[in-house]
């Protein structure tokens, strides 16, 4: 469980990223089988690279490994990932939101 602020200096985090504002699903992943559909939480994507993805969440993640569901909800592309970093966002509203940065591990198609 992540209970401290991880730095954003890891190599995978520095990979070229592009804005990504689509919705995606995330769920804790313990392997080897993907989690069932109700386990996924809908979150807002923030940016994407060939090696990982960042998303915005309402809470600090309670796990280190996750499954990311990308694309169409009816037949998503699944990829396992590990959380590299998490930090409080500087949003201008009254809500505390977190930016979670992940590195892709394995595609589960």
VMD Tcl script that draws the C-alpha trace (Angstrom):
set ca {
  {0.00 0.00 0.00}
  {1.30 3.45 -0.87}
  {1.32 5.61 2.22}
  {3.93 8.20 1.29}
  {4.48 10.67 -1.54}
  {6.59 9.14 -4.28}
  {8.80 11.39 -6.37}
  {8.17 12.06 -10.05}
  {11.80 11.50 -11.07}
  {11.56 7.87 -12.19}
  {12.67 7.20 -15.78}
  {9.30 5.93 -17.02}
  {7.61 9.06 -15.71}
  {9.95 11.16 -17.83}
  {8.93 9.41 -21.08}
  {7.29 11.67 -23.67}
  {3.67 12.06 -22.65}
  {0.71 13.53 -24.49}
  {-2.51 14.91 -23.01}
  {-5.20 12.28 -22.58}
  {-8.56 13.35 -21.22}
  {-10.60 10.20 -21.75}
  {-12.19 8.06 -19.08}
  {-10.59 4.75 -18.12}
  {-11.07 2.08 -15.52}
  {-8.61 1.10 -12.79}
  {-8.75 -1.79 -10.35}
  {-6.35 -3.40 -7.90}
  {-4.46 -6.22 -9.61}
  {-2.93 -9.21 -7.87}
  {-2.59 -11.39 -11.02}
  {-2.54 -13.57 -12.90}
  {-6.19 -13.13 -14.00}
  {-7.71 -9.67 -14.58}
  {-10.17 -8.41 -11.93}
  {-13.89 -8.78 -12.58}
  {-15.74 -5.88 -14.20}
  {-17.38 -4.50 -11.00}
  {-13.89 -4.07 -9.46}
  {-13.00 -1.25 -11.87}
  {-13.37 2.37 -10.80}
  {-13.93 5.00 -13.50}
  {-11.29 7.75 -13.41}
  {-10.27 10.61 -15.70}
  {-7.13 10.19 -17.77}
  {-4.54 12.96 -17.56}
  {-1.76 11.98 -19.96}
  {-0.44 8.98 -21.85}
  {2.87 7.70 -23.21}
  {4.10 4.48 -24.80}
  {5.20 3.28 -21.36}
  {2.44 4.46 -19.04}
  {-0.55 6.56 -18.15}
  {-1.53 9.15 -15.57}
  {-4.99 9.64 -14.17}
  {-6.79 11.90 -11.75}
  {-8.43 10.32 -8.71}
  {-10.45 11.52 -5.73}
  {-8.37 9.44 -3.31}
  {-4.86 8.19 -2.71}
  {-4.48 4.70 -4.24}
  {-4.62 1.86 -1.71}
  {-2.56 -0.50 -3.88}
  {0.73 -0.59 -5.81}
  {-0.31 -2.77 -8.77}
  {-3.37 -2.12 -10.90}
  {-5.21 -3.17 -14.02}
  {-6.08 -0.38 -16.45}
  {-9.05 -0.73 -18.81}
  {-8.70 1.42 -21.94}
  {-11.10 1.98 -24.80}
  {-14.66 0.79 -25.22}
  {-16.35 -0.28 -21.97}
  {-17.93 -3.29 -23.72}
  {-14.58 -4.73 -24.81}
  {-11.75 -2.79 -23.14}
  {-8.07 -3.33 -23.70}
  {-6.55 -4.41 -20.39}
  {-3.01 -3.66 -19.28}
  {-1.43 -4.27 -15.89}
  {0.65 -1.47 -14.45}
  {2.48 -0.39 -11.34}
  {2.05 2.95 -9.64}
  {5.22 5.03 -9.85}
  {4.07 8.25 -8.25}
  {1.14 10.02 -6.64}
  {0.77 13.64 -5.63}
  {-1.88 16.15 -4.65}
  {-2.98 18.25 -7.64}
  {-2.99 22.04 -7.64}
  {-6.59 22.32 -8.83}
  {-8.38 25.60 -8.17}
  {-11.55 24.07 -6.73}
  {-12.18 23.03 -3.13}
  {-11.77 19.29 -3.78}
  {-8.55 17.48 -3.06}
  {-7.62 15.44 -6.13}
  {-4.59 13.26 -6.83}
  {-2.50 12.68 -9.94}
  {-1.47 9.03 -10.14}
  {1.31 8.07 -12.59}
  {1.64 4.47 -13.71}
  {4.06 2.39 -15.76}
  {2.60 -0.31 -18.03}
  {3.70 -3.85 -17.26}
  {1.88 -6.36 -19.47}
  {-0.93 -6.24 -22.02}
  {-3.78 -8.66 -21.27}
  {-5.66 -9.09 -24.54}
}
mol new
graphics top color blue
foreach p $ca { graphics top sphere $p radius 0.5 }
foreach p [lrange $ca 0 end-1] q [lrange $ca 1 end] { graphics top cylinder $p $q radius 0.2 }
display resetview
